[in-house]
Amino acid sequence: MADIIDILLSASFWAAAVRIASPLIFATLGELICERAGILNLGIEGIMVLGAFTGWLAVYYGADLWTGVAVAMGAGMLFGLLHATLTVPFGLSQHVVGLGITLLATSVAYFAYRLALPQVTSPPRITPFQPYEIPLLSDIPILGPALFAQTPLTYLAFVLAFAVWFTLYRTPLGLALRAVGENPGAVEAQGLSVTALRMGAVMVGSGFMAVGGAFLTMSAFSSFFFEMVNGRGWICIALVVFGAWKPGKAVLGALLFAGFDALQIRLQQTPLGAEIPYQIFLMIPYILSILALIFMSRRAEVPAALMVPYNRGER
């Protein structure tokens, strides 16, 4: 118990939790935007892999880091367009299309890696984003290193969370987007295009997912390797439910899961790590997240038109 208290009181623990949460925040916000518009995007895992690869490869070939982020987002939006085209105007199964997008995007990333670097035995490294300490704020005990000594992409993740909240709840576009996930017929009656809103939401959301993947190769690590996303996309889908389709709660959910993950890593380095199989520690964040999800999802209100195809003129 003393070990856990020491861990929780250390600045490095909270800094790691925020860092681990950053890619989850990007991808969770992307999934939330899609689902708010009525589209379940199960392509998130593959899109994150694609974003991780394309952003890293662009930088490896000479682009600057922010260009790499833009390339990753563009790749994600391209696959988002494919997903949206199949599910919105054509009305195909969102489950089948999403899983197909995950398989396609992952396969494209792996094939392109082998094609671009056929003779490479170990992943080449790039120079990633470096932590930037905000003057004065980074000197605050515990909170300073956790929140104000991170990489620029982490700052961007929290700015984006606020921007998504503001857009959804304080702008006409956000009102239309929420309405199209609840009652698309009413949106069409106002002269707005349900198809355009839903396709735009899926494209933007997929772009955010890809940036979440790019965070892994351009901020957390410095190279691309297979299986690096490691199920984070599926966790983000659960975080949307945990957050009741609200950006603020979804971000808190991402921080909670990241905190559990950072805790289990540090517990393995304590005397307990020598006595308990490491697989038990790996299970901790998922078990605790499942319990939290069960508790929170009982109060969540699912968007009424989520996964419901809409044909023009229907009421």
N, C-alpha and C positions, 0 to 999 in steps of 0.2 A: 504493500500500500504506500509506503514511503517513497518507493521508486516512482510510482505513478504521480504522486504529488510533486516530486522534484521535476518530473518531465513536464507537467502542466504549468509549472512556474517558470520554465525556461523560455527565453526569447526565441531560441532556435526552433523549438517545437511549433510555436505559433507562426513563425516565418515559413516553416516547411508546410504547415497546413494551408496557408494562403497560396503558396506556390503550387501545391498539389491541386487546389481548388480552381485555379485559373483556367486551365483547359476545359474543366467541367462547366464553368460559368459560361464560356463562349458557346459550347455545344448545347447546353441546357437552354440558353436563351434562344438559340436557333430552333430547337425542337418546340419550344413554347410558342414561338411565332407561328410555326406551321400548324400546330394543333389549335391555336386560337382561331385560325382561319378555317378549321374543320378538316385538316389533312394530317394524318398520322404518318410521320416520315421515319420508317424503319431502315432507311438507307443511311442513317447517321453514322453507324460504325464504319462502313466503307468510305463514306465521304470524309471522315476524320483521317483515315489512313491515306486517302488521296491527298488531302490537304497537307499532311505531314510530309509526304514525299515530294509533291510539286514545289512547295515553298523551299524545302531544303535543296532540291535539285537546282532551282533557279539561283539560289545564293552560291551553290557549289560551282556553277558555271559563270559566276562573276557579277550577278545582280546584288544590289545592296539589300539589307535585311527587310526594309519596309516594302521594297519591290517584291521580295519573296512572299511577304504576307499578302500583298495584292494578287500575286499569281495564284497562291493557294485559295484565296477567296473566289477568284474568277473560276478556278477549276471546280470548286464546290457549287457555285451558281450554275455552271454548265450542267452538272449532273442533277442539280435541283430542277433545272428546266426540263430535263428528260423525265424526271419523276413527276413533275407537275403536268406535263403534256399527257402522260399516260393515265394519270389519276383524275385530272380535273375535266378537260373536255371529253376524253374517251371514257371516263368513269370506271376504269379497271380497278381490281381489288388493290386497296392500299397496302394490305399485308404482303401480297405476292410481289407487287412492284417494289416495295421498300426492300424486301429481302433480296430481290434481283439486283437492285441498285447497289446494295452492300457487297454482293458477290462480284458484280461487274467492276465497281470502283476499286475494290481490293485487288482483283486480278490485274486490272490495268496498271495499278501502282507497282505490283510485284514484277509484272512483265516488263514495264518500262525501266525499272531498276536494273534488271538483268540485261536489257538491251543497251542502256546507257553506260553500264559499268560491267562489261562481260568478264573482265579479267580480275576484278576486285575480290579479294578473299575476306577483307574486313571493311566495314563501312567507313568511307572517308569522312573526315571531320570538317566542319566549318567554324567560323568564329560567331557564336550566338550573341543574342542580346545580353548585355551586361547589366547587373543591378545598378540602379541609380538612386542614390540617397538624397531625399528631399531635405534641404538644409533646415535645421532646427527640429523639424518634426521627427526626423529619423533618430534624434537623440532621446526621445521619450522612452523611458524604461519599458521593456517588453513590447508595448504597442508600437513603438517607433520602428524597430527592426522588422516587425511582422508586416506592417502596412506601408511603411515609407522608405524601405530599402529594398524594393523589388525591381524586377525588370520592367521596361516600358509596356510590354504586352500585358502584364498583370494590372498595371494602372488602367490600361485600355479596357480590360475586362470589366472593371468596376464602373468606369465611365459609361461603357456600353449598357450595363445593367440599368443605370439611371436613365439613359436615353431611351431604352426600350420601355421602361415604366412610364416615362413622360409621354412617349408617343402613343402608347396604348390607352392611357387614361386622361390625357390632357389635350389631345388633338383630334380633329375630325377624321383623319386617316385611321387613328387608333380605334375610334368609335366604329367606323365602317368595318375594320378588320375584326373586331370582337363580334359585331353583328353578323358578319358572314359566317362565323362559326356557330352562331346560335340560331339565326333565322335568315338564311340566304334569300328566301322569297321576299322578305321585307326590304332587304338591301336592293334587290332588283326593282322593286316597286318604287324606290327612290331614284331610279335612273342610273344606278351604279352597276358596273360589270362584276358579277360574282366570279366569273372565270379569271378576269384580270387580277382581282384582289387575291384570290387563292393562289394563282400561279406566281404572282409577285412575292407573296408571303413565303412560299416554298423556296423560291430562288434565294431570297435574302436570308432566310433561315439556314439553308444549306451552305451559304457563304460563311455564316457565323460558325457552323459546325467545322468547316474546313480550316478556319483560323484556329479553332480549338486544337485540331490536329497539328497545325503548323507550330503551335506553341511548344509541342513536345520536342520537335527537332530544332527549333530556332531559339528557344528560351530555356527549357528544362534540360535538354541534352544538346549535343552538337552534331549528331549524325542520325541517319535513318536506319532502322533495323526492323526486320519482320516481327510482327506481333507486338509492336511497341504500344499500340492503342489499347490492347489487352482488355477489351470489354468495356471501356469507358463510355462508349456510345450507348450501350444498353443501360448503364447506370444513369445516364442523363435522361433517358426516357422515364425511368422511375423517379428521378428528381423533379420532373415536371408534375407528376402526380402528387409527389410529396409537397410541392409548393402550391398545390391547388390551382395551377395554371396562372400563378401570379409571380412576376419577376422577383420581387423582394424575398418572398418565401423560398423560391427556387434557389436563389443565391445562398440563403442561409442553409438550405439543404446541402448544397455543394460544399460549403464550409464545414458542415457537420460530418459529411462522409470523409472529406479530406483530413479532418481532425482525427477521426477513427483510424484512417490509414497511416497518418504520421505517428500515431500512438503505437500501433502494432509494430512498426519498424523499430521504434526505440525500445519497446518491451523485449524484443528479440536480443537486444544488447545488454539486458540486465541479467541477474542470476536466474530469473525465471526462464530465460531463453535456453539455458543449459538443461533445464528439467522438463520443459514442455516442447513437444514437436513443433517445428516452425509453421507447419500447416495450420495449426490451431490459431496462431497469430494472424495468418493470412485470412482466416475466416472471420475474424473479429469485425472489421469494418462492414462486411456484407451482412452478417447476422444482425448487428446493431441497426444498420440501415433498413433492413427488412422489417424489423420491429417498429422503427420509427415510421416507415411507410405505411404499415398496417394501421397504426394509430392515427396518422394524419389523413389517410385516404378515406376514412369513414366520414369525414366532414367535407370532403372535396366535392365540388359540383362540376361535373364533366360538361364541356361545351356541348350543347344539345345536338348540333349538326356534325360533331366529330365523326369522321369515317362515313358520312352519309353523302353519296353522290348527288349532285344537283344538275338538273337539266333546265335550260332556259324555258321560262313560261310555266314551270310547275309551281304549285302553291302548297 
